[in-house]
Amino acid sequence: MVSICNQFAAFYQGWFHINSSDTHTSNPGASTTSILPISDSSSDSPVQHIDSQLVACHQCDLLLKKSAIPQGGVAKCPRCASSLYHNKKDSLNRALALALTGLVFFVPANTLPILSMSMIGREQEGIILSGALQLAKTGFVGVGALVFLFAIMIPAIQLFLIVVVLLCIKLNAGLSVAINLFKLQVKLRPWSMVEIYLLGTLLTCLKLMDDAEVTFGSGFYALVGLLLMSLLSAISLDTSQVWRKLDRNLYD
């Protein structure tokens, strides 16, 4: 019985299988691939090199060798069935279109009034930049600088870097520069905080509605569009595919 179990375990670890009806898959229509684990070497000699096609499961730490999966498919860990990586369909084109749309929304979001407030006959309009400047004028220079940096500069730079990197891949030009730009984009991603500023604006409006007449301006809706495009571009972008394209085009 023990020998049968060992043979079955060796057979299971030695082959990968594709199961499109995996009960662990969140998307029933997507194909699922369990990929080949790295077998233990009988040699005691240290590893001479690291294969760039290896991936470790983030749940059970099983070391696996990457295998090709179809577009829209999901690679699964054979031990715990956790999702390892995706092959998103038309990822680069979608991310490029969404990032370009986000840059279009960026202009009105930062130039048109986000909201207007009327109180006791006085009406005042505000944009993101005016809010940062007002904080600086009232002595909160650091807070104003943070608002300008995280709500204006970094979101614009992040979208711009996505557009530049994807265009470099499509045109097969400037790939060595694109690699450094994409590294910068990945580092800046957690610091884009348009949603925080938008949430603060909504909370301010809710607090002032009892004392003043508050209306949302065109800049507010452009800001919502900017936030949606930023989120969708980040979701659509397959970073592993970007790195593969950059490496392949650079060294071919």
N, C-alpha and C positions, 0 to 999 in steps of 0.2 A: 504493500500500500504506500509506503514511504517513497519507494522508487518511482511509482506511478505519479505521485504528487510532484516529485522533483523533475520528472520528464515534462509534466504539464507546465510547471513554472518556467523551465528552460524554453519550452516552445512559446510560451506567452511573452517572454522577454526577448526572444529572438526575432520576432516578426511584428510589424505594425499592421494595424487593420483600420479600415474605414467603416464607420457605422453612422449612416445618415439619420437613423432613428434613435439616437442615444437619448435615454430618458433624462440625462443630466443636462442636455443642451437647452438653453433658454429660448433659442429660436428654432422651432421645429423644421423650418425650411432650409436651414443652413446645414451643409455637410460637416461632419465631425471626423477628425483624424486623430487616432492615438499613435504617437510616434515612438521610435525605437530607443530604449534605454541604452546607456553605455555600459557594457559588461565589464566586470572587474578583470584586470589583467593578472595573469599568473606570474608575471615577472615582478621582481622586487625593485627594479630600476626606476628612478624618478621619471616623471613625465617630461618629455623633451620639448613639447610645444603645446600650445592651447589652440584647439580648433575653433575658428570663428563661428562655426555652425552649431555650437553647443548652446543649450538653454537649460536652465535649472527651474524646476517647478517652484513657484512661490509659496505653495502650501506644504508639500512634503519633501522638498529639496532633492527630488530625484533628478539626476543629471541625464539629459536626453540629447539626442542628435536631431537637428531640425530636418523635416521632410517637407516636400512641396505639398501645398494644399490648394484646392481650387478656389477661384474667386468667390468671396462670400462665405468661405469655409472657416472653421474654427479648429485649431489643433488642441487636443485634449491630452492630459497626463494619463498614461495607462494605469498608474497606481491609484490615484485619488479622483480622476476624472475632472480635475480643475482645468479651466481654460488657460492655455499658455500664450497663444498669439493668434491673431486673425489675419486673413487676407482680404482686406476690405475692397469691395468692388469699386473700381474707378476712383480710388482714393485721392490721387494727386489732382485730377481735374476738378473734382468736387471741392477739395480744400482750397484750390486756387481761385475758383469762382466765388466761394464764400468769403475768402480773405479780401478779394477785390471789392466785393459788395460791402464788406465791413469798412474798408477805407473810404468808400463813397459815403456811408452813413457817418463817418467820423467828422467830416467837414460841417454838416449842419448841426451835429450833436454838440460841437464846441463853439459854434458861431451864433446859433439861434437861441432865443430864450428857452430855458428849461421850464420855468414856471413864472407866473405873474401873481402878485399879491396886492390886493386893494384893502386899505384900512383907513377909516376916517377921512375919506376923500383923497388919500394918497395912494398912488399906484406905483409899484416897483417891479422890475423884471430882473431876472438873474440868469447868468450862464455859468458854466463850470469854472472858467478862468476868472470871472468876477468874484466868485466865491473864494477861490484861492487868494486873490489879491486882497479881498476884504479881511480875510483871516490875518494876512501879513500886516495890514494897516492897523489892526486892533492889537498888535503885539504878539500874535501867534504865528511868528514867521516859520517856525519848524513845521507846524501843522499845515500851514498854507503850502509850504514846499512839498510836503508829503502828498497832499491832495493833487497838486500839479504833476508830481512825478508818477503816482500810481493810477490816477484817474485820466490823465491826458497823455503823457509822454510814453510810458511803457506799453499801454494798449496799442498806440499807433506804431511804435517801433516793432512790436511783436507781429502785427499783421503785415507790416512792410517787409519784415524778414522772411515771413512765409512766402509772400509773393515773389521776392527776389530769388529765394532758394529753388522754388518750383519752376520758375522761368529758366534758371540756370540749368536745371535738369532737362527741361524740354528742349532748350536750345543747344544743350551739350557744350556749354561755354562757362568759363569761370568756376569750374567745379572745386578747385582747391580753395578758393575764397568762399564758395557756398558751404563747404564743410564747416569752416569756422563760424560763419553766419548762423548755420543751423544749431551749432553748439550754443551760441549766444541766445538764440530763440528758446531753446529748451530751458536754459537757466532763467530767462526772464518770465517764463510762463506762469510760475506761482505768484509773481508780483503784479500781474495785471488785475486790478481790483475795481473795474467798472461797476460790477454788481454791488459792491459795498457802497459806492457813492450813490447808486440808484436806490438802494434800500434806505440810505440816510435821507434822501430827498423825499421818498414816500412817507417816512416817519415824520419828517418836518411838516409835510402837508397835512397829515392827520392831526397833529397837535395844534396847528394854526387854523383849522377849518372852523372852529367855534368862535374865534376872535376876528377872523378876516376872510375875505373872499379870495380863495386860491384857485387858480386855473392852470392847467398844464399847457405849456407852449409847444411849438413844433420841435424844439430841441429835445424835449423829453421823449417824444416818440422816435426821434432819430437816435437817441441814446439807447432806447430799448432795442431798436434794430441793430445798433452796433454791438450790444451785449449778445443778442441772439446769434449774429454772424460770427462773433468771436468764439462762442461756445460750440457752434456747429462746425466751424472750421477745425477746432481742436479735436472734436469727436471724429470727424471724417478723415483727418490726417493719420495715415498709417506710418508711424515714425520708422519702423523696421524696413518698410518698403523704400522710404526716402534714403536711409543709409545704404541699402542694397544698390539703389540706382546711382548714388554718389560714388560708391566704391567701384561698381562695374564700369561706369563711364570714365572714371578717373584713370583706371589702370588698364583699360582695354587699348 
